[in-house]
Amino acid sequence: MEILSYITENALILIPVLLIVGRILKGIEKIPDKWIPLILLPLGVVGAMALGGWTADSAVQGILVTGTAVYGNQLMKQMRKEA
């Protein structure tokens, strides 16, 4: 099952946006890493709702794009690690 098949086309733009915001947040020393996904979630939901309307479906799209961005970031980190 591919998660990107569940994300609407207009919400896909939020994935790189959230990755960039996450990198910016990572550079702020006062924000612990464990809080970054929780900060990105409302940003993703509001962003998706701004793009797709203020509906429950758009909120779900925001959750999906945030999950994809966080998962994608973690996947990239793990693939770079040497065994």
Buried (B, 14 or more C-beta within 10 A) or exposed (E): EEEEEEBBEEBBEBBEBBBEBBEEBEEEEEEEEEEBBEBBBEBBBBBBBEBBEEEEEBBBBBBBBBBBBBEBBEEEEEEEEEE
